[in-house]
């Protein structure tokens, strides 16, 4: 039986690989063959976990191509990594497709590529292969990038991406405003200059113009104004393994599932869950303030402290800390987050506001304590706190520190005001309807699947 063969090309970060892999799982269930293409560095990290996951039979496989960097070079230097990938990977991608088409009865029919790698569309267009862009970030963040030409025309930024004044930026009256410093290309933390990041964004936007579909890991219920501003963007999310009662694939760290048994021993709605994703780092002073703040709450907490969480070489807790918190605090290097957030013992989620984590919290009806780090995370925080009103900001003091007393105070405020939980549950129900049969995300994903299988004509979107 000949099947449509979809290539998935995610950006090399866990927050991109996981939703892309989840999308691939959905397409496999509908009869497509899927090949996930990762960089060699990413492939090495996730292969062990991948092999243990369901849904990885012959119809879904992983392959890799080099990113152009030497093994010893720092892949957290995002600007350098993206530049290298754009230079070295197009030829490798074309060669991979040619090899697949020679060896596999299921010829490549479609490429679904991460927005951040939109340059790959040129490769497959000349090979007459279907073209889909997938945005794993929030649609509001994407809308900001797609609005760059208008922001320049309106004099909000110059042609180097620099804001021309300190006024708040509004894309539409229905969307929350951004602080100028929240523009995505100004929010990176690597050594690449803001201007270079901005020019990268401009090139990406130009590359999107040849896509046939532009899909987003979000829902109309979460971001109605962003989808109204760019109606060619189609919601297909939230794409979460928990929505199909399965395990998550594509994670970079081995999960410590002992925390689930620990959660079983805690009272309902009592546990603080703290996790800051795969990039966030703290200096030692801030790390200790966080630790002491959790201790001060006198509540049970589950805290993910991965390697590299602090800027120092080794993770060091305050003296006597683990003895004092005892079994009230469970500290793990990585957690099965979707299962944790779905656990009835969890009361709230302290998060960096990465979009995947945000979606996972929303779909489990949890209130948030927000501590964004970089990139799109501050704007995600704005949605949580100001639009959905399901969380609170953790605010720095005059010295730029989020203090232990401030942490305790925000925890008490969030958990004592039942309005936050009520709004979170309401939002959960609205979002659940989008992925249920008849919902907008469910319908769009079904349309995409029909197009992949040749059942539905779909004209170019001509994204501008």
Buried (B, 14 or more C-beta within 10 A) or exposed (E): EEBBBBBBBBBBBBBBBBBBBBBBBBBBBBEBBBBBBBBBBBBEBBEEBBEEBEBBEEBBEBBBBBBBBEEEEEBEBBBBBBBBBBEBBBEBBBEBBEEBBEEEEBBBBBBBBBBBBBBBBEBBBEBEBBBBBBBBBBBBBBBBBBBBEEBBEEEBBEEEBBBEEEEEBEBEEEBBBBBBEBBBBBBBBBEBEBEBBBBBBBEBBEBBEBBBBBBBBBBBBBBBBBBBBBEBBBBBBBBBBBBEEBBBBBBBBEBBEEBBEBBEEBEEEBBBBBBBBBBBBBEEEBBBBBBBBBBBBEBBBBBBBBEBBBEEEEBEBBEEBEEEBEEBBBBBBBBBBBBBBBBEBBBBBBBBBBBBBBBBBBBBBBBBBBBBBBBBBBBBBBBBBEBBBBBBBBEEEEEEEBBBEBBBBBBEEBBEEEEBBEBBBEBBEBBBBBBEEEBBBBBBBBBBBBBBBEEEEBEEBEBE
